[in-house]
Amino acid sequence: MRKSECSKLHIAMFPWFAYGHFIPFLHLSNKLAEKGHKVSFLLPKEVQPKLEKISLYPNLIRFFPLLLSHVDSLPPGAVSTSGVPMELQKYLAIALDQTRDQVEAILRVNKPAMVLYDFGYWVAALARQIGIRSVHYAVVSSMSLGSISRKLAKEMSVEEWIEVPPGFPSSKVRIKAEEVVVLLFKAEDFGNGLSFQDRISTSVKESDAIAFRTCREIEGPFVDYVAQRFGKSVFLSGPCLPETQTKQIEEKWVNWLSKFEPSSVVFCSFGSQSMLTNTKQQFQELLLGFELSGLPFLAALSPPQGCLTVEEAFPEGFEERVEGRGSVYGGWVPQELLLKHPSVGCFVNHCGYGTMWEFLLSDCQIVLIPEISVQVMNTRLMVEELKVAVEVERGKNREILKDSLSKAIKLVMDKDNEMAGLLKRNHSKLKQILSNRDLQEKYINNFIQDLQDLIK
């Protein structure tokens, strides 16, 4: 009998206050609890009811609510990044840091063997004081972590900002000179006098081990680079994807999608934190790009600033011109379920890490418009190394252009195009590997064994 089958762990989870972190940490908790391990999950009190709905093992996963102190400049009632603009998230980081005493009390009383965390740069030092282990669990790609393994400063030249660190395993997975703007925030203050990069670097360097929500089949060389660069053990949990939902899509989506041929609809979604459509001009440019493609489309987009509804921001005559083949929706949509609908053949998205795993398990052709630095790195991996997607070419000021979007969509949807065929074959091979239940089982079992070895 493997040790992982007989020695049960007690693990604390303390993710950054963002749903893009809460949910992957909870998916991992579900996988651990499925194997009989106990989890203490620390999170803001107001977030608990939402996460309880996706906790599959309430007898083994216990939530510990944290009370957030008021921080000046943080929007009233803010307990996660939802609704908090990027430039104000440093105040949320201060609120996280101010939970330190609560976190310490919970860890001392409940005595887990270890704590998995990410943005709490002080957690590893606290864990050492208490006498438990600490693991930095990154829910972003290993490329992103590997690429910030050197000191960044505002005074650096563009060439210095985009320089690939020594030994980095790819010259293609990188930020381009015209994209430096997406990196600058890493040198900005991110709470308590630390830059964003200092916060993450300290968190990683102080930990007993680093863990990633990935697998070698996707990021192998980058994982090895991080291990070598930081001189630490690196554990892989696998993507920790939830079981495929048996839930049906709402009838309104089924009725609309069923009007079209298999694999003919372009679906677009950028996630709740996206700023791509903040301006009316960029919002309209996107819509005109879908219209220009000539294909049926379903776009789930937030209204731009200054507009209460998506309809207010439509280009003149747009609604009439796309009637019957185009739908723009301003609310939440069941992305994962829509990707599985047989009529959907192309997915235009931002390449967020969670979304990346969802589209890799779909049959759709992939068109990417990354926004922030981690999404840019994910995109380069998908486009340049794995060759499963195309990236939309941007204008001189990184603006989205309708012609470029339309061109990318037409390319991947052209059944006779050689490049489209290559992308589809590569994607199909990866999907086959990732959807193998034995592979996912192997990763979680090895991950548990690594955690057990850490506390020997």
C-alpha positions as CSV (number, residue, x, y, z in Angstrom):
1,M,0.0,0.0,0.0
2,R,1.3,3.5,-0.9
3,K,2.0,5.8,1.9
4,S,-0.5,8.3,0.4
5,E,-3.2,5.7,1.0
6,C,-2.6,5.2,4.7
7,S,-1.1,8.4,6.1
8,K,-3.7,11.2,6.2
9,L,-2.7,14.8,6.1
10,H,-4.2,18.0,7.5
11,I,-3.5,20.9,5.2
12,A,-4.4,24.6,5.5
13,M,-5.2,26.7,2.5
14,F,-4.8,30.5,2.4
15,P,-5.2,31.9,-1.2
16,W,-5.1,35.5,-2.4
17,F,-8.5,37.2,-2.2
18,A,-9.6,36.6,-5.8
19,Y,-12.0,34.0,-7.2
20,G,-9.3,33.1,-9.7
21,H,-7.4,31.8,-6.7
22,F,-10.2,30.7,-4.3
23,I,-11.6,28.3,-6.8
24,P,-8.4,26.5,-7.9
25,F,-7.4,26.2,-4.2
26,L,-10.8,24.7,-3.6
27,H,-10.6,22.3,-6.6
28,L,-7.3,21.1,-5.1
29,S,-9.0,20.8,-1.7
30,N,-11.7,18.6,-3.2
31,K,-9.1,16.3,-4.8
32,L,-7.2,16.0,-1.5
33,A,-10.4,15.4,0.5
34,E,-11.5,12.8,-2.0
35,K,-8.4,10.8,-0.9
36,G,-9.4,11.3,2.8
37,H,-7.2,14.2,3.7
38,K,-8.4,17.1,5.9
39,V,-8.4,20.7,4.7
40,S,-8.7,23.9,6.7
41,F,-9.6,26.7,4.2
42,L,-9.0,30.3,5.3
43,L,-11.0,33.0,3.4
44,P,-13.0,36.2,3.9
45,K,-16.2,35.6,5.8
46,E,-18.4,37.0,3.0
47,V,-16.9,34.6,0.4
48,Q,-17.6,31.5,2.3
49,P,-21.3,30.9,1.2
50,K,-20.2,30.9,-2.5
51,L,-17.4,28.5,-2.0
52,E,-19.5,26.1,0.2
53,K,-21.6,25.4,-2.9
54,I,-18.6,23.9,-4.7
55,S,-17.1,22.1,-1.7
56,L,-17.7,18.4,-2.3
57,Y,-16.6,17.1,1.0
58,P,-18.0,19.2,3.9
59,N,-17.0,16.6,6.4
60,L,-13.3,17.0,5.5
61,I,-13.1,20.6,4.2
62,R,-13.7,23.1,7.0
63,F,-13.9,26.9,6.2
64,F,-12.4,29.4,8.6
65,P,-13.9,32.9,8.0
66,L,-11.5,35.9,8.3
67,L,-12.8,39.4,9.2
68,L,-11.2,42.0,7.0
69,S,-10.2,45.4,8.6
70,H,-11.2,48.6,6.8
71,V,-8.5,49.9,4.6
72,D,-8.7,53.5,3.3
73,S,-9.1,53.7,-0.5
74,L,-10.5,50.2,-0.7
75,P,-14.1,50.3,-2.1
76,P,-16.6,49.8,0.8
77,G,-17.4,46.1,1.4
78,A,-14.7,44.8,-0.9
79,V,-13.5,41.3,0.2
80,S,-12.1,40.1,-3.1
81,T,-10.7,41.5,-6.4
82,S,-14.3,41.4,-7.9
83,G,-15.2,45.0,-8.5
84,V,-11.8,46.3,-7.4
85,P,-9.8,48.0,-10.2
86,M,-6.3,46.7,-10.6
87,E,-4.8,50.0,-9.4
88,L,-6.7,49.6,-6.0
89,Q,-5.8,46.0,-5.4
90,K,-2.7,46.9,-3.4
91,Y,-5.2,48.0,-0.7
92,L,-6.8,44.5,-0.8
93,A,-3.2,43.1,-0.3
94,I,-3.0,45.3,2.9
95,A,-6.3,43.9,4.1
96,L,-4.9,40.4,3.5
97,D,-1.7,41.2,5.5
98,Q,-3.9,42.6,8.3
99,T,-5.4,39.1,8.8
100,R,-2.0,37.8,10.0
101,D,-3.1,37.5,13.7
102,Q,-6.3,35.7,12.7
103,V,-4.3,33.3,10.5
104,E,-1.8,32.7,13.2
105,A,-4.5,31.9,15.7
106,I,-6.2,29.5,13.4
107,L,-3.0,27.7,12.5
108,R,-1.9,27.4,16.1
109,V,-5.2,26.0,17.4
110,N,-5.9,23.6,14.5
111,K,-2.3,22.4,14.0
112,P,-2.2,21.5,10.3
113,A,0.9,19.8,9.0
114,M,1.4,22.5,6.4
115,V,-0.1,25.6,4.8
116,L,-0.5,26.2,1.0
117,Y,-0.6,29.9,0.1
118,D,0.4,32.4,-2.5
119,F,0.3,36.2,-2.0
120,G,0.8,36.2,1.8
121,Y,4.6,36.9,1.8
122,W,4.7,36.5,5.6
123,V,3.1,33.1,5.7
124,A,6.2,31.0,5.4
125,A,8.0,32.8,8.3
126,L,4.8,32.4,10.4
127,A,4.7,28.7,9.6
128,R,8.3,28.3,10.7
129,Q,7.5,30.0,14.0
130,I,4.6,27.6,14.6
131,G,6.6,24.6,13.5
132,I,4.7,23.6,10.3
133,R,5.7,23.4,6.6
134,S,4.8,26.0,3.9
135,V,4.2,25.5,0.2
136,H,3.8,28.3,-2.3
137,Y,0.9,27.0,-4.5
138,A,0.9,29.0,-7.8
139,V,-2.3,29.0,-9.8
140,V,-0.5,30.8,-12.6
141,S,1.8,29.2,-15.1
142,S,5.4,28.2,-14.2
143,M,6.6,30.4,-17.1
144,S,5.2,33.5,-15.4
145,L,6.9,32.6,-12.1
146,G,10.2,31.7,-13.9
147,S,10.2,34.9,-15.8
148,I,10.2,37.1,-12.7
149,S,13.0,35.3,-11.0
150,R,15.2,38.5,-11.4
151,K,14.8,41.9,-9.8
152,L,12.7,44.4,-11.7
153,A,12.8,48.2,-11.3
154,K,10.9,51.1,-12.9
155,E,14.2,52.7,-13.9
156,M,15.2,49.8,-16.2
157,S,15.3,50.2,-20.0
158,V,12.8,48.4,-22.3
159,E,15.6,46.0,-23.3
160,E,16.3,45.2,-19.6
161,W,12.5,44.6,-18.9
162,I,12.1,42.1,-21.7
163,E,15.4,40.3,-21.3
164,V,14.9,36.6,-20.9
165,P,16.5,35.3,-17.6
166,P,19.6,33.1,-18.0
167,G,18.7,29.5,-18.8
168,F,15.1,30.2,-19.5
169,P,13.9,27.3,-21.6
170,S,12.3,29.3,-24.5
171,S,13.2,32.4,-26.5
172,K,9.6,32.5,-27.8
173,V,7.6,32.5,-24.5
174,R,8.4,36.1,-23.7
175,I,7.1,39.7,-23.5
176,K,7.8,41.8,-26.6
177,A,9.2,45.4,-26.5
178,E,5.8,47.0,-27.3
179,E,4.2,45.0,-24.4
180,V,6.4,46.3,-21.6
181,V,3.5,48.3,-20.3
182,V,1.9,45.0,-19.1
183,L,5.0,44.3,-16.9
184,L,5.3,47.7,-15.2
185,F,2.8,46.9,-12.5
186,K,5.3,44.3,-11.1
187,A,7.6,47.1,-9.9
188,E,4.6,49.2,-8.5
189,D,3.7,49.2,-4.8
190,F,1.4,46.3,-3.9
191,G,0.8,46.9,-0.3
192,N,3.0,47.6,2.8
193,G,5.8,49.1,0.8
194,L,6.4,45.9,-1.3
195,S,6.2,45.8,-5.1
196,F,4.1,43.1,-6.6
197,Q,7.3,41.2,-7.6
198,D,8.8,41.5,-4.2
199,R,5.6,40.1,-2.6
200,I,5.6,37.1,-4.9
201,S,9.4,36.6,-4.8
202,T,9.5,36.7,-1.0
203,S,6.6,34.3,-0.8
204,V,8.4,31.8,-3.1
205,K,11.9,32.2,-1.7
206,E,10.7,31.8,1.9
207,S,8.6,28.7,1.3
208,D,9.7,25.1,1.9
209,A,8.6,24.0,-1.6
210,I,6.8,25.4,-4.7
211,A,3.8,23.8,-6.2
212,F,2.0,24.4,-9.5
213,R,-1.4,23.6,-10.8
214,T,0.0,22.1,-14.0
215,C,1.5,19.0,-15.6
216,R,4.8,18.2,-17.3
217,E,3.0,17.5,-20.6
218,I,2.3,21.3,-20.9
219,E,5.0,23.1,-18.9
220,G,7.8,20.5,-18.2
221,P,10.9,22.6,-19.2
222,F,9.6,25.6,-17.3
223,V,8.9,23.6,-14.2
224,D,12.5,22.3,-14.2
225,Y,13.7,25.9,-14.7
226,V,11.8,27.2,-11.7
227,A,13.2,24.3,-9.5
228,Q,16.7,25.1,-10.6
229,R,16.4,28.9,-10.4
230,F,14.9,29.0,-6.9
231,G,16.8,25.9,-5.6
232,K,13.6,24.3,-4.3
233,S,11.5,21.1,-4.8
234,V,8.6,21.7,-7.2
235,F,5.4,19.6,-6.8
236,L,2.8,19.3,-9.5
237,S,-0.9,18.8,-8.7
238,G,-2.0,18.4,-12.3
239,P,-4.7,20.8,-13.5
240,C,-7.1,19.6,-10.8
241,L,-10.1,20.1,-13.0
242,P,-13.5,19.5,-11.5
243,E,-15.5,16.5,-12.7
244,T,-17.4,17.3,-15.9
245,Q,-20.7,18.9,-15.0
246,T,-23.8,17.0,-15.9
247,K,-25.8,20.2,-15.7
248,Q,-27.6,21.2,-18.8
249,I,-27.2,24.6,-20.5
250,E,-30.2,26.9,-20.2
251,E,-32.8,26.4,-22.9
252,K,-32.3,29.9,-24.3
253,W,-28.7,29.0,-25.2
254,V,-29.6,25.6,-26.6
255,N,-32.3,27.1,-28.8
256,W,-30.1,29.8,-30.1
257,L,-27.0,27.6,-30.8
258,S,-29.0,24.8,-32.3
259,K,-29.9,27.0,-35.3
260,F,-26.4,26.7,-36.6
261,E,-24.2,24.0,-38.2
262,P,-21.8,22.0,-36.0
263,S,-18.6,23.8,-35.2
264,S,-19.7,27.0,-36.9
265,V,-20.3,29.5,-34.0
266,V,-17.6,31.8,-32.7
267,F,-17.9,32.1,-28.9
268,C,-16.2,35.0,-27.0
269,S,-15.6,35.5,-23.3
270,F,-12.9,37.4,-21.4
271,G,-13.8,36.8,-17.8
272,S,-15.1,39.1,-15.1
273,Q,-11.8,41.0,-14.4
274,S,-11.2,41.9,-18.1
275,M,-10.5,45.5,-19.0
276,L,-10.4,44.8,-22.7
277,T,-13.8,46.3,-23.3
278,N,-13.5,49.2,-20.8
279,T,-13.8,51.8,-23.6
280,K,-16.7,52.0,-26.0
281,Q,-14.3,52.3,-28.9
282,Q,-12.6,48.9,-28.1
283,F,-16.0,47.3,-27.3
284,Q,-17.3,48.3,-30.8
285,E,-14.1,47.3,-32.5
286,L,-14.5,43.8,-31.1
287,L,-18.1,43.6,-32.2
288,L,-17.2,44.8,-35.7
289,G,-14.5,42.2,-35.9
290,F,-17.1,39.4,-35.2
291,E,-19.4,40.9,-37.8
292,L,-16.6,41.1,-40.4
293,S,-15.8,37.4,-39.9
294,G,-19.2,36.6,-41.5
295,L,-19.7,33.8,-39.0
296,P,-22.4,33.3,-36.4
297,F,-21.2,34.5,-33.0
298,L,-22.1,34.7,-29.3
299,A,-20.1,37.3,-27.3
300,A,-20.3,37.5,-23.5
301,L,-19.0,41.0,-22.8
302,S,-19.3,43.5,-20.0
303,P,-20.7,46.9,-21.0
304,P,-18.0,49.5,-21.5
305,Q,-17.5,52.3,-19.0
306,G,-20.3,54.8,-19.1
307,C,-22.9,52.3,-20.4
308,L,-25.4,50.4,-18.3
309,T,-26.1,47.8,-21.0
310,V,-24.2,46.2,-23.9
311,E,-27.0,47.4,-26.2
312,E,-26.2,51.1,-25.5
313,A,-22.7,50.6,-26.8
314,F,-23.5,48.8,-30.1
315,P,-22.1,50.4,-33.3
316,E,-24.7,52.2,-35.4
317,G,-26.8,49.7,-37.4
318,F,-24.9,46.7,-35.9
319,E,-28.0,45.0,-34.3
320,E,-29.9,45.0,-37.6
321,R,-26.9,43.8,-39.7
322,V,-26.1,40.8,-37.5
323,E,-29.7,39.9,-36.7
324,G,-30.2,36.1,-36.6
325,R,-26.5,35.3,-36.5
326,G,-25.0,37.4,-33.8
327,S,-25.8,37.6,-30.1
328,V,-24.1,39.9,-27.5
329,Y,-24.8,39.1,-23.8
330,G,-23.9,41.4,-20.9
331,G,-24.3,38.9,-18.1
332,W,-22.6,35.7,-16.8
333,V,-22.6,32.7,-19.1
334,P,-21.8,29.0,-18.4
335,Q,-18.5,29.1,-20.3
336,E,-17.4,25.5,-19.7
337,L,-20.8,24.2,-20.9
338,L,-21.0,26.4,-23.9
339,L,-17.5,25.3,-25.0
340,K,-18.9,21.7,-25.1
341,H,-21.9,22.6,-27.3
342,P,-21.5,21.0,-30.8
343,S,-22.4,24.2,-32.6
344,V,-19.4,26.1,-31.1
345,G,-16.3,25.8,-33.2
346,C,-14.1,28.8,-32.2
347,F,-13.4,30.3,-28.8
348,V,-12.0,33.9,-28.6
349,N,-10.6,34.6,-25.1
350,H,-7.9,36.2,-22.9
351,C,-6.0,33.0,-22.1
352,G,-6.4,33.3,-18.3
353,Y,-5.0,30.2,-16.7
354,G,-8.3,28.7,-15.6
355,T,-9.8,29.4,-19.0
356,M,-6.7,27.9,-20.7
357,W,-7.4,24.5,-19.1
358,E,-11.1,24.7,-20.1
359,F,-10.3,25.4,-23.8
360,L,-7.6,22.7,-23.9
361,L,-10.3,20.2,-23.0
362,S,-12.6,21.5,-25.7
363,D,-12.8,20.7,-29.4
364,C,-12.8,24.4,-30.4
365,Q,-10.3,26.3,-32.5
366,I,-8.6,29.0,-30.3
367,V,-8.1,32.7,-30.9
368,L,-6.3,34.6,-28.1
369,I,-6.3,38.3,-27.0
370,P,-4.2,38.4,-23.8
371,E,-4.3,41.4,-21.6
372,I,-2.0,41.2,-18.5
373,S,1.5,39.7,-18.4
374,V,0.6,36.2,-17.2
375,Q,-2.0,35.9,-20.0
376,V,0.6,37.1,-22.5
377,M,3.0,34.3,-21.3
378,N,0.3,31.7,-21.4
379,T,-0.6,32.8,-25.0
380,R,3.0,32.6,-26.2
381,L,3.1,29.0,-24.8
382,M,-0.1,28.1,-26.6
383,V,0.8,29.8,-29.9
384,E,4.6,29.5,-30.2
385,E,5.5,26.3,-28.4
386,L,2.5,24.1,-28.4
387,K,1.0,25.5,-31.6
388,V,-2.7,25.0,-30.6
389,A,-3.9,28.6,-31.0
390,V,-3.4,31.9,-32.8
391,E,-3.0,35.4,-31.3
392,V,-4.8,38.5,-32.6
393,E,-2.3,41.0,-33.8
394,R,-2.7,44.4,-32.1
395,G,-2.2,47.9,-33.2
396,K,0.7,50.2,-32.3
397,N,-0.8,51.1,-29.0
398,R,-1.9,47.6,-28.2
399,E,-5.5,48.4,-29.4
400,I,-7.7,45.7,-30.8
401,L,-8.4,46.1,-34.5
402,K,-11.5,44.7,-36.1
403,D,-9.6,43.5,-39.2
404,S,-7.0,41.6,-37.2
405,L,-9.7,39.9,-35.1
406,S,-11.7,38.9,-38.2
407,K,-8.5,37.7,-39.9
408,A,-7.6,35.4,-37.0
409,I,-11.1,34.0,-36.7
410,K,-11.3,33.3,-40.5
411,L,-7.9,31.6,-40.5
412,V,-8.7,29.1,-37.8
413,M,-12.2,28.4,-39.1
414,D,-11.1,27.8,-42.7
415,K,-11.2,24.0,-43.0
416,D,-8.9,24.1,-46.0
417,N,-6.2,26.2,-44.3
418,E,-3.0,24.2,-43.6
419,M,-2.3,26.2,-40.4
420,A,-5.9,25.7,-39.1
421,G,-5.5,21.9,-39.7
422,L,-2.2,21.9,-37.8
423,L,-3.7,23.8,-34.8
424,K,-6.6,21.4,-34.7
425,R,-4.4,18.3,-34.8
426,N,-2.1,19.6,-32.1
427,H,-5.0,20.6,-29.9
428,S,-6.7,17.2,-30.4
429,K,-3.5,15.4,-29.3
430,L,-3.2,17.5,-26.1
431,K,-6.9,17.1,-25.3
432,Q,-6.5,13.3,-25.5
433,I,-3.5,13.4,-23.1
434,L,-5.1,15.8,-20.6
435,S,-8.5,14.1,-20.5
436,N,-6.9,10.8,-19.5
437,R,-8.3,10.0,-16.0
438,D,-5.2,7.9,-15.2
439,L,-2.9,10.8,-15.8
440,Q,-4.9,13.2,-13.5
441,E,-5.0,10.4,-10.9
442,K,-1.2,9.9,-11.1
443,Y,-0.5,13.6,-10.6
444,I,-2.7,14.0,-7.5
445,N,-1.3,10.8,-6.0
446,N,2.3,11.9,-6.6
447,F,1.4,15.4,-5.2
448,I,0.1,13.9,-2.0
449,Q,3.3,11.8,-1.7
450,D,5.4,14.9,-2.2
451,L,3.5,16.7,0.6
452,Q,4.0,13.7,2.9
453,D,7.7,13.5,2.1
454,L,8.0,17.2,3.0
455,I,6.9,16.6,6.6
456,K,9.1,13.6,7.2
